[in-house]
Amino acid sequence: MVVSYGWEAGLYLIAAVVSSAALMWVLAGASTPKECRYIGATELAFLNKVCQQDDDDDDDDNVAAAADGAAASSTGGTETSTQEIKQEGALAKLWKGLLLLLKSPAAMSVVFVALSNNWTQVTFDVYAPQYYTSHFNVDAREAGALVAGIRSMGLIMPFAAVWLEEQLTARSISARRVRQLGSGGALSLAACSIIVFASTNTFRVAAAAHVGVVFALSFHTLGYYHGYTEIGGANSGLLAGIGNQIANMAGLVVPVLVVWLKEVTGSWFWSFAQVAVISVVAACIYIPLIQVEPPKQKRV
């Protein structure tokens, strides 16, 4: 699109997609599950049950805290009411969520894998077309179409990953081992494919290795995609929000790093090889630390 119609067309398209997503959110979003018109009766009953359990836990915590406040007041301390407890600021909750994330090795391992995944996607989506053009003399329009076509395979392959997870579970393989095979295997295969992609002088080999990278990333469906839900417990939403924000920092760092490496080395090799290094490091962190059971903790 940029080659055919210029940068303006690409930016207008992004603006249209974001605006459409915002409109869909306005139309479909709701403050509570009961107010959402698109939730079925079965799903609504399940959500109400979960929310009720969380509310009961919060009420117990608030009652205990209020009792402590009353006791402190009777001894000259400061009374803390239930209403004050519930009105905790958003920044305070964010800070507590960040501390909770840092105290959980399993949650941090998920963040590292998510960061590696985003790091790989940004590098290949943005710089693979330039690599094909400069290294293999491929037409810019054809290079863009090739990258888009390979990237679209990532929309289909997760279905194979889901099927594989069903087969592994049927063979009594533990959920933790499935997660290790999923993201651990994905990161290892991605690292190998990236090294082949960056080192070969044959266009077809590079394209095949690029497919291998996309194929590998698709198998995160078996791995870290489940992480925040499984280990976050009552705080899974908060951990997911903070963890994804950290992982999305790849979009800020990758463009600077890739261009700098290309200028310093005069080659594309290390611009892509650094992604393989990060993938291996993420695998070494994730495989031994990942858990599938949430710790006993109250909701922040």
C-alpha positions as CSV (number, residue, x, y, z in Angstrom):
1,M,0.0,0.0,0.0
2,V,2.8,2.4,0.9
3,V,4.6,1.6,-2.4
4,S,1.4,2.0,-4.5
5,Y,-0.4,4.8,-2.7
6,G,2.1,6.5,-0.4
7,W,2.4,6.8,3.4
8,E,-0.8,8.8,3.7
9,A,-2.9,5.8,2.6
10,G,-1.4,3.5,5.2
11,L,-1.9,6.0,8.0
12,Y,-5.5,6.6,6.9
13,L,-6.1,2.9,6.9
14,I,-4.7,2.5,10.5
15,A,-6.9,5.5,11.6
16,A,-9.9,3.8,10.1
17,V,-9.2,0.5,11.8
18,V,-8.7,2.1,15.2
19,S,-11.8,4.3,14.8
20,S,-13.9,1.2,13.9
21,A,-12.6,-0.7,16.9
22,A,-13.4,2.2,19.1
23,L,-16.9,2.4,17.6
24,M,-17.4,-1.4,18.2
25,W,-16.3,-0.9,21.8
26,V,-18.8,1.9,22.3
27,L,-21.6,-0.2,20.9
28,A,-20.8,-3.5,22.4
29,G,-19.1,-2.5,25.7
30,A,-21.0,-2.5,29.0
31,S,-20.3,-1.8,32.6
32,T,-21.5,-5.1,33.8
33,P,-22.1,-8.5,32.2
34,K,-25.8,-8.1,32.8
35,E,-25.9,-4.9,30.7
36,C,-24.2,-6.4,27.7
37,R,-26.6,-7.5,25.0
38,Y,-24.2,-9.9,23.4
39,I,-23.7,-12.3,26.3
40,G,-25.7,-15.5,26.3
41,A,-27.6,-16.9,29.3
42,T,-25.0,-19.6,30.0
43,E,-22.0,-17.2,29.9
44,L,-23.9,-14.7,32.0
45,A,-24.6,-17.2,34.7
46,F,-20.9,-18.3,34.8
47,L,-19.7,-14.7,35.0
48,N,-22.2,-13.8,37.7
49,K,-21.0,-16.8,39.7
50,V,-17.3,-15.8,39.4
51,C,-18.1,-12.1,40.2
52,Q,-20.1,-13.1,43.2
53,Q,-17.3,-15.2,44.5
54,D,-14.8,-12.4,44.1
55,D,-17.2,-9.9,45.7
56,D,-17.7,-12.3,48.7
57,D,-13.9,-12.5,49.1
58,D,-13.6,-8.7,48.9
59,D,-16.4,-8.3,51.4
60,D,-14.6,-10.6,53.9
61,D,-11.4,-8.6,53.4
62,N,-13.2,-5.3,53.9
63,V,-15.0,-6.5,57.0
64,A,-11.7,-7.7,58.5
65,A,-10.0,-4.4,57.6
66,A,-12.9,-2.4,59.0
67,A,-12.7,-4.4,62.3
68,D,-9.0,-3.7,62.5
69,G,-9.7,0.0,61.9
70,A,-12.3,0.1,64.6
71,A,-9.9,-1.6,67.0
72,A,-7.2,0.9,66.1
73,S,-9.7,3.7,66.7
74,S,-10.6,2.4,70.2
75,T,-6.9,2.5,71.1
76,G,-6.3,5.9,69.8
77,G,-5.4,4.9,66.1
78,T,-7.0,6.1,62.9
79,E,-10.3,4.4,61.9
80,T,-10.5,3.0,58.4
81,S,-14.0,2.5,57.0
82,T,-15.1,-0.1,54.5
83,Q,-15.9,2.7,52.0
84,E,-12.4,4.1,52.2
85,I,-11.0,0.6,51.6
86,K,-13.0,0.1,48.4
87,Q,-12.1,3.5,47.1
88,E,-8.4,2.7,46.6
89,G,-6.9,4.8,43.8
90,A,-6.1,3.4,40.4
91,L,-2.4,4.3,40.7
92,A,-2.2,2.5,44.0
93,K,-3.8,-0.6,42.5
94,L,-1.4,-0.4,39.5
95,W,1.5,-0.2,41.9
96,K,0.4,-3.2,43.9
97,G,-0.2,-5.1,40.7
98,L,3.3,-4.3,39.5
99,L,4.7,-5.5,42.8
100,L,2.6,-8.7,42.6
101,L,4.0,-9.3,39.1
102,L,7.6,-8.8,40.2
103,K,7.1,-11.2,43.2
104,S,5.9,-14.0,40.9
105,P,8.7,-15.7,38.9
106,A,6.1,-17.6,36.9
107,A,4.3,-14.4,35.9
108,M,7.6,-12.7,35.0
109,S,8.5,-15.7,32.8
110,V,5.2,-15.1,30.9
111,V,6.1,-11.4,30.4
112,F,9.5,-12.4,29.0
113,V,7.9,-14.7,26.5
114,A,5.3,-12.1,25.5
115,L,8.1,-9.6,25.1
116,S,10.1,-12.0,22.9
117,N,7.0,-12.8,20.8
118,N,6.3,-9.1,20.2
119,W,10.0,-8.4,19.6
120,T,10.0,-11.1,16.8
121,Q,6.8,-9.9,15.2
122,V,7.8,-6.3,15.1
123,T,11.2,-7.1,13.6
124,F,9.9,-9.3,10.9
125,D,6.8,-7.3,10.0
126,V,8.7,-4.0,9.7
127,Y,12.2,-5.0,8.4
128,A,11.7,-8.3,6.5
129,P,10.4,-6.5,3.4
130,Q,13.5,-4.2,3.4
131,Y,15.7,-7.3,3.9
132,Y,14.2,-9.1,1.0
133,T,14.6,-6.0,-1.2
134,S,18.2,-5.2,-0.3
135,H,19.6,-8.7,0.2
136,F,17.8,-10.6,-2.6
137,N,16.9,-7.7,-5.0
138,V,13.2,-8.5,-4.7
139,D,10.8,-5.8,-5.8
140,A,9.4,-3.8,-2.9
141,R,5.8,-4.5,-3.8
142,E,6.5,-8.3,-4.1
143,A,8.4,-8.3,-0.8
144,G,5.5,-6.6,1.0
145,A,3.1,-9.1,-0.5
146,L,5.4,-12.0,0.6
147,V,5.6,-10.8,4.2
148,A,1.9,-10.2,4.4
149,G,1.2,-13.7,2.9
150,I,3.5,-15.4,5.4
151,R,2.1,-13.4,8.3
152,S,-1.4,-14.4,7.4
153,M,-0.4,-18.1,8.0
154,G,-0.3,-17.2,11.7
155,L,-4.1,-16.8,11.6
156,I,-4.6,-20.5,10.6
157,M,-1.8,-22.3,12.4
158,P,-3.2,-21.8,16.0
159,F,-6.0,-24.2,15.1
160,A,-3.4,-26.9,14.6
161,A,-1.9,-25.9,18.0
162,V,-5.3,-26.3,19.7
163,W,-5.7,-29.7,18.1
164,L,-2.2,-30.7,19.3
165,E,-3.1,-29.6,22.8
166,E,-6.1,-31.8,22.8
167,Q,-4.0,-34.8,21.6
168,L,-1.4,-34.1,24.3
169,T,-4.0,-33.8,27.0
170,A,-5.6,-37.0,25.9
171,R,-2.3,-38.7,26.5
172,S,-2.3,-37.6,30.1
173,I,0.5,-35.1,29.6
174,S,0.4,-32.5,32.4
175,A,-0.7,-28.9,31.7
176,R,2.6,-27.6,32.8
177,R,4.5,-29.8,30.4
178,V,2.1,-28.7,27.6
179,R,2.9,-25.1,28.4
180,Q,6.7,-25.9,28.3
181,L,6.4,-27.7,25.0
182,G,4.2,-24.9,23.6
183,S,6.2,-21.7,24.3
184,G,9.5,-23.5,25.0
185,G,9.4,-25.3,21.6
186,A,8.1,-22.2,19.9
187,L,11.0,-20.1,21.1
188,S,13.6,-22.7,20.2
189,L,12.2,-23.3,16.7
190,A,11.9,-19.5,16.1
191,A,15.5,-19.0,17.1
192,C,16.8,-21.7,14.7
193,S,14.6,-20.4,11.9
194,I,15.8,-16.8,12.5
195,I,19.4,-17.8,12.3
196,V,18.8,-19.6,9.0
197,F,16.8,-16.6,7.7
198,A,19.6,-14.1,8.5
199,S,22.5,-16.2,7.3
200,T,21.3,-17.8,4.0
201,N,22.0,-16.3,0.6
202,T,19.2,-18.2,-1.1
203,F,15.9,-16.5,-1.4
204,R,13.7,-19.6,-1.1
205,V,15.6,-20.8,2.0
206,A,15.0,-17.4,3.6
207,A,11.3,-17.5,2.7
208,A,11.0,-21.0,4.1
209,A,12.8,-19.9,7.3
210,H,10.4,-17.0,7.6
211,V,7.5,-19.4,7.4
212,G,9.2,-21.4,10.2
213,V,9.3,-18.3,12.4
214,V,5.6,-17.6,11.9
215,F,4.8,-21.3,12.4
216,A,6.8,-21.3,15.7
217,L,5.1,-18.3,17.1
218,S,1.7,-19.8,16.4
219,F,2.4,-22.5,19.0
220,H,2.4,-20.0,21.8
221,T,-1.3,-20.9,21.8
222,L,-0.2,-23.9,23.7
223,G,2.0,-21.9,26.1
224,Y,2.2,-18.5,27.5
225,Y,-1.2,-17.4,26.1
226,H,-2.7,-19.3,29.1
227,G,-0.3,-17.8,31.6
228,Y,-2.0,-14.9,33.2
229,T,-5.3,-16.8,33.5
230,E,-3.7,-19.8,35.0
231,I,-1.3,-18.3,37.5
232,G,-3.0,-14.9,38.0
233,G,-5.9,-16.2,40.0
234,A,-8.1,-13.3,41.2
235,N,-5.6,-10.8,39.8
236,S,-5.2,-12.3,36.3
237,G,-6.8,-9.3,34.6
238,L,-4.5,-6.9,36.4
239,L,-1.4,-9.0,35.7
240,A,-2.3,-9.3,32.0
241,G,-2.7,-5.6,31.7
242,I,0.6,-4.7,33.2
243,G,2.4,-7.6,31.6
244,N,1.1,-6.8,28.1
245,Q,2.1,-3.1,28.6
246,I,5.7,-4.2,29.4
247,A,5.7,-6.6,26.4
248,N,4.5,-3.9,24.0
249,M,7.6,-1.9,24.8
250,A,9.1,-4.0,22.0
251,G,7.4,-1.7,19.5
252,L,9.5,1.2,20.9
253,V,12.8,-0.5,21.3
254,V,13.0,-2.7,18.2
255,P,13.1,0.1,15.5
256,V,16.0,1.9,17.2
257,L,18.0,-1.3,17.9
258,V,17.6,-2.8,14.4
259,V,18.6,0.4,12.6
260,W,21.6,0.9,15.0
261,L,22.8,-2.7,14.5
262,K,22.5,-2.3,10.7
263,E,24.5,0.9,10.8
264,V,27.2,-0.4,13.2
265,T,27.8,-3.8,11.5
266,G,26.9,-2.9,7.9
267,S,25.0,-6.2,7.7
268,W,21.4,-7.4,8.3
269,F,22.6,-10.5,10.2
270,W,22.8,-9.1,13.7
271,S,19.6,-7.1,13.2
272,F,17.8,-10.4,13.0
273,A,20.2,-12.6,15.0
274,Q,19.5,-10.5,18.2
275,V,15.9,-11.7,18.0
276,A,17.1,-15.3,18.1
277,V,19.2,-14.5,21.2
278,I,16.2,-12.9,23.0
279,S,14.1,-16.0,22.1
280,V,16.7,-18.4,23.6
281,V,16.9,-16.3,26.8
282,A,13.1,-16.2,27.1
283,A,12.9,-20.0,26.7
284,C,15.6,-20.5,29.4
285,I,13.5,-18.3,31.7
286,Y,10.1,-19.7,30.9
287,I,10.6,-23.4,30.8
288,P,11.8,-23.8,34.5
289,L,9.6,-21.1,36.0
290,I,6.2,-21.5,34.4
291,Q,3.4,-22.8,36.6
292,V,-0.2,-23.6,36.0
293,E,-1.7,-23.2,39.4
294,P,-2.5,-19.7,40.9
295,P,-0.9,-18.9,44.3
296,K,-3.3,-18.2,47.2
297,Q,-3.8,-14.5,47.2
298,K,-6.6,-12.0,47.5
299,R,-7.6,-9.8,44.6
300,V,-5.7,-6.5,44.5
